[in-house]
Amino acid sequence: MNKTKKSKESPIQTVEMEIAIANLFGIRKNIIVPNISWGFGMHECDVFLIKKSGVAVEIEIKRSKSDLLADFKKGHNHKDRQNRITEFYYAFPENLYESCKDLVPENAGIIVCYRYVDYKKENRVSATIKRQPKRIKGARKLTLEEQLRVAKLGTMRIWSLKQKIIKNVNKI
């Protein structure tokens, strides 16, 4: 994709960040599920990714510095009691990078999302990795059963989104 002039339009929304992150990691080669909050026996994950190798990655999305600071007060600290998370990232808009990069724990990776206007003059959001995470010690690959459970949660999300689309179309 040819990325040209940066856009300074509206703030980047969470759903735009989710899509940019999914595109960054590759939706055709990884299982990527947004908003896992039940059905997998762990804390809420903004984006849960299973790599082809069977290892899990968690990405926590933050839209503001105060949102990032509030995350550090959560009791779970993004630790999985079953050691299924191999890598952990924080993702936030590019304009927060300088004020937030030193707040992010050194073991966590950093992804920034930015809005730009492409060569077709279409407004887009993209993501890039600014800092690689350190592999979490003791983390294990997911079993095939666990991978299928996450994939099932992802497909369940499709049907609820389709229902929302129908509802919105019917309003128009």
C-alpha positions in Angstrom: 0.0 0.0 0.0 1.4 3.4 -1.0 1.2 5.7 2.0 1.3 9.3 1.3 0.3 12.5 3.1 -0.6 12.1 6.8 -4.1 13.1 7.7 -5.0 15.2 10.8 -8.7 14.4 10.8 -10.7 12.8 13.6 -9.0 10.8 16.4 -8.4 7.2 15.7 -11.2 4.9 17.0 -10.6 1.6 18.7 -12.1 -0.4 15.9 -9.8 1.3 13.4 -6.8 0.4 15.6 -8.1 -3.2 15.8 -8.2 -3.4 12.0 -4.8 -1.8 11.5 -3.3 -4.2 14.0 -4.9 -7.2 12.4 -3.5 -6.0 9.0 -0.1 -5.5 10.5 0.1 -9.1 11.8 -1.7 -10.6 8.8 -5.3 -11.9 8.9 -4.5 -14.6 6.4 -1.7 -16.2 8.4 -2.8 -15.8 12.0 -5.9 -16.2 14.0 -6.8 -12.7 15.3 -9.7 -12.1 17.5 -10.8 -8.8 19.1 -12.2 -8.4 22.5 -12.0 -11.8 24.1 -13.6 -11.3 27.5 -15.1 -14.6 28.3 -15.0 -18.1 27.0 -11.2 -18.5 27.4 -10.8 -18.3 31.1 -8.6 -15.2 31.4 -8.7 -11.4 31.6 -10.1 -9.3 28.8 -7.9 -9.1 25.8 -8.4 -6.2 23.3 -6.7 -8.2 20.5 -5.7 -11.9 20.9 -3.6 -13.4 18.2 -2.4 -16.9 17.6 0.6 -17.2 15.4 1.0 -20.1 12.9 3.5 -21.6 15.4 0.7 -21.9 18.0 2.0 -19.2 20.3 -0.4 -16.5 21.6 0.1 -12.7 21.6 -1.9 -10.2 23.5 -2.3 -6.6 22.3 -3.8 -4.0 24.7 -5.2 -0.9 23.0 -5.0 2.5 24.7 -6.4 5.7 23.2 -5.1 8.1 25.8 -2.3 8.5 28.3 -4.8 8.3 31.2 -6.2 5.1 29.7 -2.6 3.7 29.7 -2.0 4.8 33.3 -5.3 3.3 34.5 -4.3 -0.1 32.9 -1.4 -0.4 35.3 -3.9 -0.4 38.2 -5.6 -3.5 37.0 -5.0 -6.5 39.2 -4.2 -9.0 36.5 -1.3 -7.1 35.0 -2.0 -8.9 31.7 -0.6 -12.1 33.2 -2.2 -15.4 32.2 -2.3 -18.0 35.1 -2.0 -20.7 32.5 1.1 -19.2 30.8 -0.5 -19.0 27.3 0.6 -15.5 26.4 4.1 -15.5 24.8 4.3 -11.8 23.7 2.5 -8.7 25.0 2.2 -5.3 23.3 0.6 -2.0 24.1 -0.9 -0.2 21.1 -1.8 3.5 21.0 -2.1 6.4 18.5 1.2 7.7 17.2 0.7 11.1 18.7 1.0 9.5 22.2 4.3 7.7 21.5 6.7 10.3 23.0 4.6 10.9 26.2 3.9 7.2 26.7 6.9 5.1 25.5 8.8 5.4 28.8 5.6 4.3 30.8 5.3 1.0 29.0 7.1 -1.8 30.9 10.3 -2.8 29.1 9.2 -6.4 28.5 6.1 -5.1 26.5 6.3 -4.2 22.8 4.9 -1.0 21.5 2.6 -0.6 18.4 1.6 2.8 17.1 -1.3 3.5 14.9 -1.6 6.5 12.6 -4.1 8.0 10.2 -3.0 8.9 6.7 -4.4 9.7 3.3 -3.4 7.2 0.6 -2.7 7.8 -3.1 -6.5 7.4 -3.8 -7.1 10.2 -1.3 -8.8 7.7 1.0 -8.5 8.1 4.8 -6.8 5.1 6.3 -5.3 3.9 9.6 -2.2 1.8 9.7 0.0 0.3 12.5 3.7 -0.2 12.9 5.8 -1.9 15.6 8.0 0.7 17.4 9.4 -1.8 19.9 9.5 -5.6 19.9 8.3 -7.4 23.1 10.5 -9.7 25.1 9.3 -13.3 25.1 7.5 -14.1 28.3 9.4 -16.7 30.3 7.5 -19.9 30.9 5.0 -19.2 28.2 3.8 -22.3 26.2 2.2 -22.9 22.9 -1.6 -23.2 22.9 -3.0 -26.7 22.6 -5.1 -27.4 19.4 -8.2 -27.4 21.6 -7.3 -23.9 22.9 -6.6 -22.6 19.4 -10.0 -23.9 18.2 -11.8 -22.3 21.2 -10.3 -18.9 20.3 -11.2 -19.4 16.6 -14.8 -20.3 17.7 -14.9 -17.1 19.8 -13.8 -15.1 16.7 -16.5 -16.7 14.5 -19.2 -16.0 17.1 -18.2 -12.3 16.9 -18.9 -12.3 13.1 -22.5 -13.2 13.6 -23.1 -10.5 16.2 -21.5 -8.0 13.9 -23.7 -9.1 11.0 -26.8 -8.6 13.2 -25.6 -5.0 14.0 -25.1 -4.3 10.3 -28.6 -5.5 9.5 -30.0 -3.3 12.3 -28.1 -0.3 11.0 -29.2 -0.9 7.4 -32.8 -1.2 8.5 -32.6 2.2 10.3 -31.5 3.8 7.0 
